[in-house]
Every structure is written in C-alpha cells, then in structure tokens.
C-alpha cells in the first residue's frame, strides 16, 4: 500500500461495512489494553499506537498518522492522550472520540487509586525498580523500530533529510534547556521552513543549507469549595499545558506546593510525579494521585478521596477532548492545502528526529548492563521478525527484568 495521502485506507472501506457498535468495541478493547501497558511516556505511547492502528489494523496510513502527531503538538494537553482521542474520532466519530480517550485514561486511574490509598495508609510507595529496568530496555527497541518506520514515511527527499538532520542536531543541543520547550521550538521552526520550501514558486530555489539554522461526595460547603478550587486549577493546567513533563512539574510546584502548601507538601509532589512516571498511561494521571491525597485530607474518608481524585482527573483531561473535537474537522482541509502540507512535511521530519533523540537518550540510561542489552536485542528481534505486539513485549520484558534480579 502506498504511504501517500491518496492511498485508500482500510477505514475508508470499513466505514460502510462495520456497524458503529462494532467499531466502538474495537476502539474500547484496543485503548484499554494500551492504557494498561503503555509504559514509558508519550514517545512510547505514539510508537505503540502506530504499531496498532497503522501496521496491524490499517485504520490510516503512516503519513496521516505522522500528520496527527505533528499537529497535536501545537494544542495544549497530553499529546499521546490527544492522539488516542483523535484516532477514536477518525474511526467512529464523536462517540469514538469519547470511548478512545476514556479507555486510554481509565486504566491508569484504576492503577493509581490503590497506590494512592496505600500511600496515604502506609506513607510510602511500592518498590518496582526491577520491573521497570526490563521495561526500559524493551522501550528502547520499540522506539528504534518506530523511528525507522516513521523515517520511511516522512524522510522522502533531500529537503526532508536535511531538515530532519538539523532537527536532530537541535534536539541534542537543546536537551539541557527544558524550560525553552525545545520540542515546540524545533517543530515550529520546521513548520516555517516547510511552508517556505513547499510553498515557493517552482522557479525559486532556496539554499538547502538554510534548514540547519534551526533555533536552538458530599461534605461541607468549605470542603466542596476546596474541591472546586482544585478542579479549576487542574482544568487550567489541562487547557494551557504545552511541552514536556518538566512543565507539568513547574505548574504543580507553583500552583499547589507554593501557592497552597496545605494542599500538597514538596515530598508528596515528588511522590506524585514518581507514580505518574512509573505507571502506564499518560503522565497527567498524576492528577489522580494528587486528588486522592488532597481529598483524603479534606474529607478523611476513602469515598471523599476517590471522589476528589475523579474530579481532578476529569478536570485535567477535559480540555483535550474539547480541543481534539474542534481540531478534527479541520485537519483534512489542512492536509490538502499546499502551504499547510509544507508545514506538516517539515514537522513530520522533525518528529522523526525527536523520536531518534529520545531513543538515544533512553538507550544511554537503560542499556547500561548486559541484562538490559540482551533484553533490548531480544525485543528488537521479537518486533521485527516475529512481530510481537508491543504491549505484550513490555509486560514480558518487565517480568524478565524482575525475575533476573531476584533470581
């Protein structure tokens, strides 16, 4: 099948054949499984979704998928969650949007709630380093394969090759300046370069070396009002958060710990971020953990803590559903526009570069011993030769890491 935008996708044929209920069940099962197994952050979530919806199910082609990844970087909120929401929208309309997003978020909430209960009850977090060592090694292999697949779709000529190389260089140069939000800076620059290059008259020839100039339940009114304030805070975070997890930490530090120390202590913030990082699903489910801790303090009951956790979770993710619902109808028009197509081509090449940079950085951390290297090699072979599902691969790698350490 051609990777171009004109190639028919399985979705185009299935829309008239598969009833809505069957498509919704398919979406629910897929994103629930991903929600329970998507360790490793947005880049890994993206790689796993590409494996499922492009390579296995062929809902859309790889170029369309990359267009989604690129454009979603420019709306606030968790990119991988918004990607899941948009894929649901494409597959089954507005109902698919709701089902995909909810099913991707809910597993992390169900995992974090008992962890939060145990944390409040015993004052400590469980130890899971050994499991995560195996997961990290498998993640490196999954990202490497995804980078290769994306590169085949996005890097098609001299322009996109040089643009991708420049973006990769910028990604490494800017990695020590997270407050500059280097991902957005690189993608925005790549979009501008893409517009200029693809939108130029045929007789104009811009020097290709110019692409290297990328810039571097119920309680008192007082308690309920506190829950409302907490919900409004997380709603603001979900509506304005751009960039990486570093930005989320900054939001939480200033808005919760500094502004309202009665809500959260510095140590609780660190523990909340740790839980969000080591559990599957989007990092923003940190709000679930924080909501539970704050709710327990306000109400003194498990029911009140769970209620507050659900409210904060809904608040932080609600803007993502709204933004994707508004963006969805516009993307097909953008893909047909010559100037927007140039911007997307530039950003797609930059996305490949950013995934390569993440893979290299994670590899330097995860592949520090013989066990990690062996797991990564085995995972690479399993994906490329036997085409093992990435979700199962992550669980198996985690189990191997845990068993090898205790053995």
Secondary structure, 3 states (H helix, E strand, C coil): CCCCCCCCCHHHHHCCCCCHHHHHHHHHHHHHHHHHHCCCCHHHHHHHHHHHHHHHCCCCCHHHHHHHHHHHCCCCCCHHHHHHHHHHHHHHHHHHHHHHHHHHHHHHHHHHHHHHHHHHHHCCCCCCHHHHHHHHHHHHHHHHHHHHHHHHHHCCCHHHHHHHHHHHHHHHHCCCCHHHCHHHHHHHHHHHHHHHHHCCCCCCCCCHHHHHCCCCCCCCHHHHHHHHHHHHHHHHHHHHCCCCHHHHHHHHHHHHHHCCCCCCCHHHHHHHHHHHHHCCCCHHHHHHHHHHHHHHHHHCCHHHHHHHHHHHHHHHHHHHHHHHHHHHHHHHHHHHCHHHHHHHHHHHHHHHHHHHHHHHHHHHHHCCCHHHHHHHHHHHHHHHCCCCCHHHHHHHHHHHHHHHHHC
